[in-house]
Amino acid sequence: MAQCYCAHYLTPGAVPADAADCKFPCAGNSAELCGGDWRFNLYEFDDECDSDDEEETTTTTSALPAATSGPATYTSEGCYTEAKGIRALSDVAFYDDAMTVEKCAAACAGYTWFGVEYGRECYGGNTIHSAEGSVPTSLSECSFPCPGNPTQKCGAGDRLNMYRFLSASASTSSDTPVETTTSTTSEAVTAPEPTSTSTAPAVEPTPTVPAAEPTTTSTTVIVEATTSTTTSAAAAATTTTPPAPKVNVLTNGNFEGSGGWTIKVPVPGALTYSFVDMNAAFNGRAGASVAYAAGAGAYPAWFNQVVTLKPNTRYNFSAWSKASSANPGCAVYFYIATPDGTETLKTMAQVTSANQKPQWTQSTGFYDVGADTQYSFNVRWGCSSSIARTYYVDELILIEAPAA
């Protein structure tokens, strides 16, 4: 085989697979294996090896990332598992392709807990849903670097770096020194670039948010909570008003809960819709799917929901989609329409037939809201198929764009 990839960290979605899937002999040495179909043999450089080209890196970190320049306002509670059937923290959600711990803290200000997950996701709430399975686990399982600051960790698949806001009232300081454990490693691992194809309408280009450049230094900081004595006046002097959380306006856009979606073209026997497909998850436990029966013919699979948007505001959009097998006669469209869905106002993104493949593809776009506030968000396939095929979507996000 003739493909080789390398990176400083693994991107979300790259997970261990069965070793038997890596079955292709290397062209230059048939005694070695060089991956398989959408599989690769992964290697990590030994940090202990000497190299003339390697520079000694010294990293200085603060004991605790803080949301303001004043005293620390939150403390790390370690790595937690995601809950089942509900988010571990379910009161507020925020997504950012340049996520950092500080951004998540600002988005969840006013709640008791916040957590970063899967690199770019942030959740907040007053209660951790421990009864549904969100419990502490090994810190090593939260391994995804934050894209906005790769020296921080932002959870992993179904794993959250959990933080607790400190009480706003005065606290008693401790003479006990803060114990800080810092591990600094220079990582180099092989990883393929993620397939991310998005074709937007010809009238307007589809913007893509660039990921932050990673550094060669990955730092994990584990600290005990630090408290200090402050008066209410001093606390008020150092407190800043955080920005309002940016919440996904789509109900059940990640298909981890229930409700939100209305099937617009039900065709029993030909189309089978599922909004809790456990085999359709790009992230989390479930996604949505539409299965076309063999010989179903040309039907537009279509579901939507009514959304309320702020007037004169831009909303950014992101979605992931794939097909069980390639189909040259199919495309999926993500668009904004009138509340009844009869008039398309803008196609924010589409995945053309050439890109309806078994690999997850990200589509992005935006919608500039006018004076009206009521719209419908629509997902629609235009497909014809002589064989049985299933089409999947997950992580549908429509969120207010950051202020310019």
C-alpha positions in Angstrom: 0.0 0.0 0.0 1.2 3.6 -0.7 -0.6 5.7 1.9 1.0 7.1 5.0 -0.4 9.7 7.4 1.0 11.4 10.5 -0.2 14.0 13.1 0.4 15.2 16.6 -3.0 13.8 17.8 -5.9 11.6 16.7 -8.9 13.4 15.3 -12.4 12.6 16.7 -13.8 9.5 15.2 -10.5 7.6 15.0 -11.0 4.6 17.4 -9.4 1.2 17.8 -10.7 -1.5 15.5 -10.3 -5.3 15.2 -6.6 -6.0 14.4 -7.8 -8.5 11.7 -9.1 -5.5 9.7 -5.5 -4.4 9.0 -4.7 -7.1 6.5 -2.9 -5.4 3.6 0.8 -6.3 3.2 3.2 -3.4 2.8 4.4 -3.0 -0.8 8.0 -2.4 0.4 8.0 -5.3 2.9 5.3 -7.9 2.6 6.2 -9.2 6.1 4.7 -6.1 7.5 1.0 -4.9 7.5 -0.1 -1.6 6.1 -3.7 -1.2 7.2 -6.9 -2.2 5.3 -10.1 -0.8 3.9 -10.5 2.4 5.9 -8.1 1.0 8.5 -4.5 1.8 9.3 -1.8 0.4 11.5 -1.2 3.1 14.1 2.3 3.8 15.6 3.4 6.2 18.3 7.0 7.5 18.5 8.8 6.7 21.7 9.4 9.9 23.6 12.5 8.4 25.2 14.3 8.0 21.8 17.1 10.5 21.2 16.9 12.7 18.1 19.2 15.3 16.8 16.2 17.2 15.4 14.1 17.1 18.5 14.1 20.3 20.5 13.6 20.3 24.3 10.2 21.8 25.0 9.4 23.5 28.3 5.7 24.2 29.0 4.5 26.4 31.8 0.9 26.0 32.8 -1.3 27.7 35.4 -2.6 25.4 38.1 -6.2 25.9 36.9 -7.7 27.4 33.8 -9.8 30.4 35.0 -12.6 32.2 33.2 -11.5 35.6 34.5 -8.3 37.3 35.5 -9.4 37.2 39.1 -9.6 34.1 41.4 -10.3 30.8 39.8 -14.0 30.3 39.4 -14.2 26.5 38.7 -12.3 23.4 39.5 -11.7 20.1 37.6 -13.6 17.1 38.8 -11.9 14.6 36.4 -13.2 12.5 33.6 -16.8 11.3 33.5 -18.7 8.8 31.3 -21.7 10.1 29.3 -25.2 9.1 30.5 -27.5 6.8 28.6 -30.7 8.1 27.1 -29.9 11.7 28.2 -26.8 13.9 28.4 -24.8 13.8 31.6 -25.4 17.6 31.8 -28.7 18.4 30.0 -29.5 22.1 30.8 -27.5 23.9 28.1 -25.3 22.9 25.1 -22.7 24.8 23.1 -20.6 23.7 20.1 -17.4 25.3 18.8 -14.8 24.1 16.3 -12.3 26.1 18.4 -13.4 24.9 21.8 -11.5 25.6 25.0 -12.3 25.0 28.6 -12.6 28.7 29.1 -15.2 29.0 26.3 -17.3 26.3 27.8 -17.1 27.8 31.3 -18.3 31.2 29.9 -21.2 29.5 28.0 -22.3 27.6 31.1 -22.0 30.4 33.6 -24.8 30.4 36.1 -25.0 26.6 36.3 -23.3 24.3 38.8 -21.4 22.0 36.4 -20.0 22.1 32.9 -18.1 19.6 30.8 -16.3 19.4 27.5 -16.8 16.3 25.3 -15.6 15.0 21.9 -13.3 17.9 21.4 -15.8 20.5 20.3 -18.9 20.0 22.5 -19.8 21.7 25.7 -22.6 20.9 28.1 -23.8 22.5 31.4 -26.3 21.9 34.1 -27.1 21.9 37.8 -27.2 18.1 38.0 -25.0 15.3 36.8 -27.3 12.4 35.6 -25.4 9.7 37.6 -28.4 7.4 37.8 -28.4 7.2 34.0 -24.7 6.2 34.0 -22.6 9.4 34.2 -19.9 8.4 36.7 -16.2 9.2 37.2 -13.8 7.2 35.2 -10.0 7.1 34.5 -8.6 10.5 33.5 -6.8 8.8 30.6 -10.1 8.1 28.9 -10.6 11.9 28.3 -7.9 12.1 25.6 -9.1 14.5 22.9 -7.2 17.8 22.8 -9.3 20.9 22.7 -9.1 22.3 19.2 -8.8 25.9 20.4 -6.0 25.0 22.9 -4.4 21.6 22.3 -2.7 21.8 25.7 -6.1 21.2 27.3 -8.2 18.1 27.1 -11.8 18.2 25.9 -13.2 14.8 26.8 -13.5 12.0 24.1 -16.3 9.9 22.6 -18.9 9.5 25.4 -16.4 11.0 27.9 -16.4 14.5 29.5 -13.8 16.5 31.3 -16.1 17.6 34.1 -15.7 21.0 36.0 -17.6 22.4 39.0 -18.1 26.1 39.5 -16.9 27.3 42.8 -19.3 29.1 45.2 -19.6 32.8 44.6 -19.6 33.5 48.3 -16.4 34.1 50.3 -14.3 31.0 51.0 -11.6 30.2 53.5 -8.1 29.8 52.1 -5.9 26.9 52.9 -2.2 26.9 53.8 -1.8 23.5 52.2 0.1 23.9 48.9 -1.8 23.0 45.7 -0.6 19.8 44.3 0.0 20.0 40.5 0.9 17.2 38.3 1.9 18.2 34.8 2.9 15.7 32.1 4.4 17.1 28.9 4.8 14.9 25.9 5.8 15.5 22.3 3.4 13.2 20.3 3.7 12.1 16.7 1.1 9.5 15.6 -0.2 8.4 12.3 -3.7 9.4 11.5 -5.6 10.0 8.3 -7.1 13.4 7.5 -10.9 13.2 8.0 -13.1 13.1 4.9 -15.1 16.2 5.0 -16.9 17.2 1.7 -19.5 19.8 1.5 -21.1 21.2 -1.6 -23.1 24.4 -1.1 -25.6 26.1 -3.5 -23.9 28.0 -6.3 -25.4 31.3 -5.2 -23.4 31.5 -2.0 -20.3 29.7 -0.8 -20.5 27.5 2.2 -18.1 28.7 4.9 -15.9 26.2 6.7 -14.5 27.0 10.2 -10.8 26.1 10.2 -9.6 23.9 13.0 -6.9 25.4 15.3 -3.4 24.3 14.5 -2.1 21.8 17.1 1.2 22.2 18.8 3.8 19.5 19.3 3.2 19.8 23.1 0.3 18.1 24.8 -0.1 19.0 28.5 -2.4 17.4 31.0 -2.9 19.2 34.3 -4.5 17.6 37.3 -5.1 19.8 40.3 -6.9 20.0 43.6 -9.3 22.8 44.1 -7.8 26.0 45.2 -9.7 28.3 47.5 -8.9 31.8 48.6 -10.5 34.3 51.0 -12.3 37.1 49.2 -14.8 39.7 50.2 -18.0 40.1 48.3 -16.8 43.5 47.1 -13.6 42.1 45.8 -15.4 39.3 44.1 -17.7 41.8 42.5 -14.8 43.8 41.3 -13.2 40.8 39.4 -16.4 39.4 38.0 -17.2 39.9 34.4 -20.5 39.1 32.6 -20.0 36.1 30.4 -21.6 35.9 26.9 -25.0 34.3 26.7 -24.7 30.6 25.9 -25.1 29.7 22.2 -27.6 26.9 22.1 -28.5 24.5 19.3 -32.0 25.6 18.3 -32.8 22.2 16.8 -34.7 19.9 19.2 -33.0 16.5 19.4 -30.5 17.5 16.8 -28.1 14.9 18.1 -30.8 12.2 18.2 -29.8 11.2 21.7 -33.3 12.1 23.1 -36.8 12.0 21.7 -39.2 14.2 19.8 -38.5 17.2 17.7 -38.9 15.7 14.2 -41.9 15.3 11.9 -41.9 12.9 9.0 -43.2 14.7 5.9 -43.3 11.8 3.4 -44.3 8.5 5.1 -44.3 5.7 2.6 -44.9 2.4 4.5 -43.2 -0.5 2.9 -40.8 1.7 0.9 -39.3 4.1 3.5 -38.5 3.3 7.1 -37.5 6.2 9.3 -35.7 5.9 12.6 -34.6 8.7 15.0 -32.9 6.4 17.5 -30.8 4.2 15.1 -28.1 2.8 17.3 -26.1 1.9 14.1 -26.2 5.4 12.8 -24.2 7.4 15.4 -21.4 9.7 14.3 -21.2 10.8 17.9 -22.9 9.5 21.0 -25.1 6.4 20.9 -27.7 7.1 18.1 -28.4 9.0 15.0 -31.2 9.2 12.4 -31.7 7.0 9.4 -33.9 6.5 6.4 -34.0 3.0 4.9 -35.1 2.5 1.3 -36.5 -0.9 0.5 -35.2 -2.8 -2.6 -37.1 -1.5 -5.6 -38.7 1.3 -3.6 -38.4 3.6 -6.6 -37.9 7.4 -6.5 -39.3 8.8 -3.2 -38.2 12.0 -1.4 -37.4 11.0 2.1 -38.1 14.1 4.2 -38.4 15.2 7.8 -38.3 18.6 9.5 -39.1 20.7 12.5 -40.3 24.2 13.1 -37.7 26.5 14.7 -37.8 30.0 16.2 -34.9 32.2 15.2 -33.8 35.7 16.2 -34.5 38.3 13.6 -31.6 39.8 11.6 -29.2 37.2 12.9 -26.9 34.8 11.2 -27.0 31.1 12.2 -24.3 28.6 11.4 -25.1 25.1 10.4 -23.3 21.8 10.6 -24.3 18.2 9.9 -22.8 14.7 9.3 -24.2 12.2 6.8 -23.3 9.0 5.0 -24.9 6.1 3.1 -24.8 2.4 3.5 -23.4 2.2 0.0 -22.7 4.7 -2.8 -25.7 5.7 -4.9 -25.2 7.8 -8.0 -28.9 8.5 -8.0 -29.2 10.2 -4.6 -28.4 13.5 -2.8 -29.3 14.9 0.6 -30.3 18.6 1.2 -30.3 20.6 4.4 -32.4 23.7 4.0 -34.5 26.4 5.7 -38.1 26.8 4.5 -41.3 28.5 5.5 -42.9 27.0 8.7 -45.1 24.7 6.6 -42.1 23.6 4.5 -43.7 24.5 1.2 -41.3 27.2 0.2 -37.6 26.7 0.3 -35.8 29.9 1.5 -32.2 28.7 1.3 -30.4 25.4 0.9 -27.6 25.7 3.4 -25.7 22.6 2.3 -26.1 19.5 0.2 -24.2 16.3 -0.3 -24.3 15.4 -4.0 -24.8 11.9 -5.3 -21.1 11.5 -5.9 -20.4 12.0 -2.2 -23.2 9.8 -0.8 -20.7 7.2 0.4 -20.3 4.9 3.4 -17.9 7.4 5.1 -19.2 10.2 7.3 -19.2 13.5 5.5 -19.5 16.9 7.2 -21.6 19.7 5.6 -21.6 23.3 6.8 -23.5 26.4 5.9 -25.3 29.4 7.3 -28.6 31.3 7.2 -29.1 35.0 7.5 -32.5 35.6 9.3 -34.7 38.4 8.1 -37.5 40.1 10.0 -39.5 36.9 10.5 -38.8 34.5 13.4 -40.7 31.3 12.4 -39.1 28.9 10.0 -38.7 25.2 9.4 -35.4 23.2 9.2 -35.6 20.4 6.7 -33.6 17.3 5.8 -34.5 15.8 2.5 -33.1 13.0 0.2 -33.9 12.8 -3.5 -33.2 9.2 -4.2 -34.0 6.3 -6.5 -32.7 2.9 -5.7 -33.1 -0.6 -7.1 -31.4 -2.2 -4.1 -31.9 -1.7 -0.4 -29.9 1.2 1.0 -29.9 3.2 4.2 -29.0 6.9 4.6 -27.8 8.3 7.9 -27.5 11.8 9.5 -26.2 12.8 12.9 -25.1 15.9 14.9 -27.4 18.4 13.2 -26.5 21.8 14.6 -28.1 25.2 13.9 -26.6 27.8 16.2 -26.3 31.5 16.5 -23.1 32.7 14.9 -20.6 34.5 17.2 -20.8 38.3 17.1 -18.5 39.9 14.6 
